[in-house]
Amino acid sequence: MKIKNNVCGMFLIFGLFALVGFAKNDIINVIAIGRKCGRQAGDYEVSLLNSSSITPGTSIVLLYHRIGPIKLSSHVTGQYVSPRVLCWGLDELCRAGWRPVSLDQCIDASTKCRVVNTSNFAITFDDGYLSVYDHACPALNERGLTATIYLVVDALGGVNEWDKRAGDVEERMMSADQARELAENGFEIGSHTLTHPRLTQLDDETLTRELDDSKRKLEDMIGREVTSFSYPYGDFDNRVLKAAVGAGYKNAVCTGFGAVVHGTGLFEIPRINMRWNGFGMRLRRKIQRAIKATCCNK
């Protein structure tokens, strides 16, 4: 069936490019079709994301995992974000007036009683995949942006064994030297435990080791204090939270969906999980839902 000049065909083509990471120049043709429909995509999407429509002082934390073309053989295909999609989403936020800040600045601006006139966003990456080092960090450097990268310490220089045990595809992890290099270039390094377990299922001794030893090993490796923690699988309860406090961390991020506002717990920082389609209309809607979810829960 012919799909030329058909709206459904346009979305089909766009989806195919998403699967290969938007790596082909033919994407220009897709954009051209959209413009023929009377929509200047860039200006339109920026207006939808414009921070002036958001309450000043709103902060969001973006969560990314794997950077690269989608792998259909993976159990978590949606976690693969093309480098181009990563850049499109971040560039759109910046053009729309959102201020890129570090995680500490993001938390500080929204959880304390301060008057701020901007809406802020921080960037985080969980696990420490090599693709983050290869593709995401150079793109962020080019834009003068920073991020917090949470590392599974015992996996440095190896592969994602916790994913493989669940039947997922193998991915290479960044090395200790690469993590050290990122820390020296302004990226914050955080802990994502030693082995990426489900923390609520651990006994007290093992839980303490996962939190304390990962922090100590990272500090020895990068030569500076590690203050932020990310719960693997977003799995935590009061016992795990208290263990994170006891280990000496100053904050912890989870996978809870929402924005960072006054009253947000420092060890329950919500994030917006970014997927393969994290730009434009999808990004705007996700941010709006996160803010609405937070307001409704206050």
Residue pairs with C-beta under 8 A, 6 or more apart in sequence:
3 9
3 12
3 13
5 33
7 37
10 30
10 33
10 34
13 29
13 30
14 30
17 23
17 24
17 26
17 27
17 30
18 70
18 82
18 85
18 276
18 277
19 69
19 70
19 72
20 69
20 70
21 68
21 69
21 70
21 82
21 83
21 84
22 82
22 84
22 85
23 69
23 82
23 84
31 41
34 41
35 41
41 280
45 92
45 279
45 280
45 281
45 284
46 92
46 95
46 96
47 96
48 280
48 281
48 284
49 92
49 93
49 96
49 98
49 283
49 284
49 287
50 96
50 97
51 58
51 96
51 97
51 98
51 118
51 119
52 97
54 119
54 287
54 291
55 119
55 291
56 116
56 117
56 118
56 119
57 109
57 110
57 114
57 115
57 116
57 117
57 118
57 119
58 110
58 119
58 120
58 259
58 261
58 291
59 101
59 106
59 107
59 109
59 110
59 119
59 120
59 121
59 122
59 259
59 260
59 261
60 106
60 119
60 120
60 121
60 122
60 259
60 260
60 271
60 272
60 287
60 290
60 291
61 103
61 106
61 121
61 122
61 123
61 124
61 253
61 260
61 269
61 270
61 271
61 272
62 89
62 121
62 122
62 123
62 124
62 271
62 272
62 274
62 278
63 124
63 125
63 126
63 253
63 255
63 271
63 272
63 273
63 274
64 81
64 86
64 123
64 124
64 125
64 126
64 132
64 136
64 274
65 76
65 79
65 81
65 125
65 126
65 127
65 129
66 76
66 79
66 80
66 81
66 127
66 129
66 131
66 132
66 171
67 80
67 81
67 82
67 83
67 86
67 129
67 131
67 132
67 134
67 135
67 136
68 80
68 81
68 82
68 83
68 131
68 135
69 80
69 82
70 77
70 80
70 82
70 276
71 77
71 80
71 169
73 169
74 80
74 168
74 169
75 163
75 166
75 167
75 168
75 169
76 163
76 168
77 276
78 275
78 276
79 275
79 276
80 276
81 274
81 275
81 276
81 278
82 276
83 135
83 136
83 139
85 276
85 277
85 278
85 279
86 135
86 136
86 139
86 274
86 278
87 139
87 143
88 279
88 280
89 274
89 278
89 279
89 283
90 100
90 123
90 139
90 140
90 143
90 145
91 143
92 279
92 280
92 283
93 100
93 121
93 283
94 100
94 143
97 118
97 119
98 118
98 119
98 120
98 121
99 118
99 119
99 120
99 121
100 120
100 121
100 122
100 123
100 143
100 145
100 146
101 109
101 120
101 121
101 122
102 122
102 146
102 148
102 188
103 122
103 124
103 148
103 188
103 228
103 251
103 253
103 269
104 188
104 227
104 228
104 251
105 120
105 122
106 120
106 121
106 122
106 260
107 122
107 251
107 260
107 264
107 266
107 269
108 114
109 116
109 120
110 116
110 120
110 259
110 260
110 261
110 262
110 264
111 260
111 261
111 262
111 263
111 264
111 266
112 262
113 262
122 147
122 148
123 140
123 145
123 146
123 147
123 148
124 147
124 148
124 149
124 150
124 190
124 230
124 253
124 271
125 132
125 136
125 147
125 148
125 149
125 150
126 150
126 192
126 230
127 150
127 151
127 152
127 155
127 160
127 173
127 192
127 196
128 149
128 150
128 151
128 152
128 155
128 156
128 173
128 174
128 179
128 192
129 160
129 171
129 172
129 173
129 174
130 171
130 172
130 173
130 174
130 178
131 171
131 172
132 149
132 174
133 174
133 178
133 182
136 147
137 147
137 182
137 185
137 187
140 146
140 147
140 187
141 185
146 186
146 187
146 188
147 187
147 188
148 187
148 188
148 189
148 190
148 228
148 253
149 179
149 182
149 187
149 188
149 189
149 190
150 190
150 191
150 192
150 228
150 229
150 230
150 253
151 174
151 179
151 189
151 190
151 191
151 192
151 218
152 160
152 162
152 173
152 192
152 193
152 194
152 195
152 196
152 232
153 191
153 192
153 193
153 194
153 213
153 214
153 217
153 218
154 194
154 195
155 161
155 162
155 173
155 195
155 196
156 173
156 174
156 175
156 176
156 179
157 173
157 174
157 175
157 176
158 172
158 173
159 170
159 171
159 172
159 173
160 168
160 170
160 171
160 173
160 196
161 195
162 195
162 196
162 197
162 232
163 169
163 170
163 171
164 170
174 182
176 221
179 189
179 221
179 222
180 221
180 222
180 223
182 189
183 189
183 222
183 223
183 224
184 222
188 228
189 218
189 222
189 226
190 226
190 227
190 228
190 229
190 230
190 253
191 211
191 214
191 215
191 218
191 226
191 228
191 229
191 230
191 249
192 214
192 229
192 230
192 232
193 199
193 210
193 211
193 214
193 232
194 209
194 210
194 213
194 214
194 217
195 210
196 232
197 206
197 210
197 232
198 232
198 233
198 235
199 207
199 210
199 231
199 232
199 235
199 236
199 240
199 243
200 235
200 236
200 237
200 239
200 240
201 235
202 210
204 239
204 243
207 239
207 240
207 243
208 243
208 246
208 247
211 229
211 243
211 244
211 246
211 247
211 249
212 247
215 226
215 229
215 247
215 248
215 249
218 226
219 225
219 226
226 249
227 249
227 250
227 251
228 249
228 250
228 251
228 252
228 253
229 244
229 247
229 249
229 251
229 252
229 253
229 267
230 252
230 253
230 254
231 240
231 244
231 252
231 253
231 254
231 255
233 255
234 254
234 255
234 256
236 244
236 252
236 254
241 252
241 267
241 268
244 252
244 267
245 267
249 267
250 266
251 266
251 267
251 269
252 266
252 267
252 268
252 269
253 269
253 270
253 271
254 268
254 269
254 270
254 271
255 271
255 273
256 268
256 270
256 271
257 270
257 271
257 272
257 273
257 289
257 290
257 293
258 264
258 270
258 290
258 291
258 293
258 294
258 297
259 270
259 290
259 291
259 293
259 294
260 269
260 270
261 294
261 298
263 298
264 270
270 290
270 294
272 286
272 287
272 290
275 282
278 286
